[in-house]
């Protein structure tokens, strides 16, 4: 059985990915790694190591000494946060990737997952049913780093045979962990406000259509991609992936159908410009054809599960 490490395990995707991988592979086979001294309680059911992905020597020594077979490299600075610290965002988002790709090139790692994002697209990209292969002129630091990462992943596969796999995640929605600084995070925050019976001030305009996905679908897609036979993986840059697209107004109306007292107002900030550069909907036919992707959650099912499960005590734990 493969020994796995998830780097960036304390983030929005990482916590749920660790849990799912441990359920499949066993607790001891999946190591969680992050910058924190201690991991969240939810993933304390297995091994944890404090790790700075920018400490190349430490990362290399640990992965080699532990005979790690698969790496899920999630450590990154997300879109809105990256705009506030572009130099560090580029450093973090790129240098860790090179460390892992080089280890795979040398044969120390058998398989790599590295997430890309819809941020690789830009204002010149077709916004509706954005194709797998299209114009990509990202206008954010996060998008630039992800586009560059896609090219390097493809390069390492073509030239060194590195088995690296990737998904262009849309906005991800989850109740297990708090959002981490992304432009689509309004679609998580809105449920906390609804659960607390508070009005919500949205930092995007009401008709800003963006691709979204419930976290359970994203985790399942990630694992299905990694479990697919290598010959089925035709794209080694990153796969388009689609769940459901909606606007802030549409998700607010879906919440109001279940909670008529909920109120939303709109005060777009700097994140509006970021969102305006991204697609409104995604064509993911390649993922469906190559490895059988199919989403389970539409907007109604997503809203039901979020309103039922959002735990406002998480907010206090983060303070």
FILUMDO-482417 format. One record per residue (C-alpha): x, y, z. Coordinates in steps of 0.2 Angstrom, whole numbers, padded with zeros to 4 digits, always signed. Layout:
XYZ ...
This chain:
+0000+0000+0000 +0006+0017-0004 +0013+0029+0009 +0006+0046+0007 +0009+0064+0013 -0002+0079+0011 +0007+0095+0012 -0004+0109+0017 -0015+0098+0027 -0023+0111+0038 -0031+0121+0024 -0048+0120+0017 -0045+0106+0005 -0031+0097+0016 -0041+0093+0031 -0055+0084+0021 -0043+0076+0009 -0033+0069+0024 -0048+0061+0032 -0054+0053+0015 -0037+0046+0011 -0035+0039+0029 -0052+0030+0027 -0046+0022+0011 -0028+0019+0015 -0027+0018+0034 -0023+0031+0047 -0004+0027+0048 -0002+0027+0029 -0007+0046+0027 +0005+0059+0035 -0003+0076+0037 +0010+0091+0036 +0008+0109+0038 +0016+0125+0046 +0006+0124+0062 +0014+0117+0078 -0002+0106+0080 -0014+0100+0067 -0033+0103+0069 -0042+0090+0081 -0051+0083+0066 -0036+0075+0059 -0027+0070+0075 -0032+0052+0071 -0015+0049+0062 +0003+0056+0060 +0007+0074+0059 +0023+0083+0055 +0026+0102+0056 +0034+0106+0039 +0038+0122+0030 +0037+0118+0011 +0050+0131+0008 +0063+0121+0018 +0069+0111+0004 +0082+0101+0013 +0069+0096+0027 +0056+0091+0014 +0068+0081+0004 +0075+0072+0019 +0058+0068+0027 +0050+0061+0011 +0065+0050+0007 +0068+0044+0025 +0049+0040+0026 +0049+0031+0009 +0034+0042+0003 +0026+0036-0013 +0013+0049-0016 +0013+0068-0012 -0002+0079-0012 +0005+0097-0013 -0008+0109-0007 +0003+0122+0001 -0001+0139-0007 -0006+0157-0004 -0023+0159-0012 -0030+0173-0024 -0035+0187-0013 -0021+0184+0000 -0008+0183-0013 -0012+0200-0020 -0007+0207-0004 +0010+0199-0004 +0015+0195-0022 +0033+0191-0019 +0030+0178-0005 +0015+0171-0015 +0026+0167-0030 +0040+0160-0019 +0028+0149-0009 +0018+0143-0024 +0032+0139-0035 +0047+0133-0025 +0038+0119-0016 +0032+0113-0033 +0050+0111-0039 +0055+0102-0023 +0042+0089-0026 +0044+0088-0045 +0063+0085-0043 +0060+0071-0030 +0048+0063-0042 +0061+0065-0056 +0074+0057-0046 +0062+0042-0042 +0059+0045-0024 +0041+0049-0027 +0029+0038-0038 +0015+0050-0040 +0011+0069-0037 -0005+0078-0036 -0004+0097-0037 -0019+0108-0038 -0022+0122-0051 -0036+0134-0052 -0049+0143-0063 -0037+0158-0059 -0026+0152-0073 -0039+0160-0085 -0040+0179-0087 -0051+0193-0094 -0047+0187-0112 -0053+0169-0109 -0070+0164-0115 -0081+0166-0100 -0095+0153-0104 -0091+0135-0105 -0072+0139-0104 -0063+0126-0114 -0050+0114-0108 -0037+0122-0120 -0040+0141-0123 -0033+0158-0121 -0024+0160-0103 -0019+0177-0098 -0021+0177-0079 -0021+0194-0071 -0017+0189-0053 -0001+0183-0044 -0010+0167-0039 -0016+0164-0057 +0001+0167-0064 +0009+0155-0052 -0004+0142-0056 -0002+0144-0075 +0017+0143-0073 +0015+0127-0062 +0004+0119-0075 +0018+0121-0088 +0031+0114-0077 +0020+0099-0072 +0018+0095-0091 +0036+0098-0094 +0042+0086-0080 +0030+0073-0087 +0035+0075-0105 +0054+0076-0102 +0056+0065-0086 +0041+0054-0085 +0035+0061-0069 +0017+0055-0065 +0010+0072-0060 -0009+0075-0060 -0019+0091-0058 -0036+0098-0057 -0041+0116-0060 -0052+0118-0045 -0067+0130-0046 -0073+0139-0030 -0074+0126-0016 -0088+0126-0003 -0086+0116+0014 -0092+0116+0032 -0078+0106+0039 -0065+0121+0039 -0065+0139+0037 -0061+0148+0021 -0043+0153+0018 -0042+0169+0008 -0049+0165-0009 -0060+0176-0020 -0074+0163-0020 -0075+0162-0001 -0090+0173+0000 -0100+0157-0004 -0094+0149+0012 -0095+0165+0023 -0113+0167+0018 -0119+0151+0027 -0111+0156+0043 -0120+0172+0043 -0136+0163+0038 -0134+0151+0053 -0131+0165+0065 -0146+0175+0059 -0135+0189+0053 -0136+0200+0038 -0122+0196+0025 -0112+0209+0016 -0105+0202+0000 -0088+0208-0007 -0094+0203-0025 -0108+0211-0035 -0125+0201-0035 -0123+0195-0053 -0105+0189-0053 -0106+0171-0060 -0092+0159-0054 -0090+0141-0055 -0092+0132-0038 -0091+0115-0031 -0095+0106-0015 -0080+0100-0006 -0086+0082-0006 -0086+0082-0025 -0069+0090-0026 -0061+0077-0014 -0069+0063-0024 -0063+0070-0040 -0045+0072-0033 -0044+0054-0027 -0053+0047-0043 -0040+0056-0054 -0025+0049-0043 -0033+0031-0044 -0036+0032-0063 -0024+0021-0073 -0009+0032-0080 -0014+0028-0098 -0031+0037-0095 -0023+0053-0090 -0022+0062-0106 -0019+0080-0099 -0003+0083-0088 -0005+0102-0086 -0022+0102-0077 -0040+0096-0080 -0055+0108-0081 -0067+0103-0067 -0085+0109-0065 -0098+0107-0052 -0111+0121-0053 -0110+0139-0057 -0120+0153-0048 -0120+0171-0043 -0121+0178-0025 -0139+0183-0029 -0144+0165-0034 -0136+0157-0018 -0144+0170-0007 -0161+0167-0015 -0158+0148-0012 -0154+0152+0006 -0170+0163+0008 -0181+0149+0002 -0176+0140+0017 -0173+0155+0029 -0184+0169+0023 -0177+0181+0036 -0159+0180+0028 -0154+0197+0021 -0139+0201+0009 -0131+0217+0003 -0117+0220-0009 -0101+0230-0007 -0089+0225-0020 -0071+0227-0015 -0054+0223-0024 -0059+0205-0026 -0072+0210-0038 -0059+0214-0051 -0051+0196-0048 -0068+0188-0050 -0072+0198-0066 -0056+0190-0074 -0062+0172-0071 -0074+0161-0081 -0093+0160-0077 -0094+0141-0081 -0082+0127-0086 -0082+0114-0100 -0075+0099-0091 -0078+0086-0105 -0060+0080-0105 -0061+0075-0087 -0078+0066-0090 -0071+0057-0105 -0054+0052-0098 -0057+0046-0081 -0076+0047-0079 -0079+0063-0069 -0097+0067-0064 -0102+0079-0050 -0115+0074-0037 -0120+0091-0030 -0131+0105-0038 -0134+0122-0030 -0150+0115-0020 -0141+0100-0013 -0126+0111-0009 -0137+0124+0001 -0146+0110+0010 -0130+0101+0016 -0122+0118+0021 -0136+0125+0031 -0138+0108+0040 -0120+0106+0045 -0111+0123+0046 -0104+0124+0064 -0103+0142+0070 -0092+0137+0085 -0077+0135+0072 -0077+0154+0071 -0073+0155+0089 -0060+0142+0088 -0050+0152+0075 -0050+0168+0086 
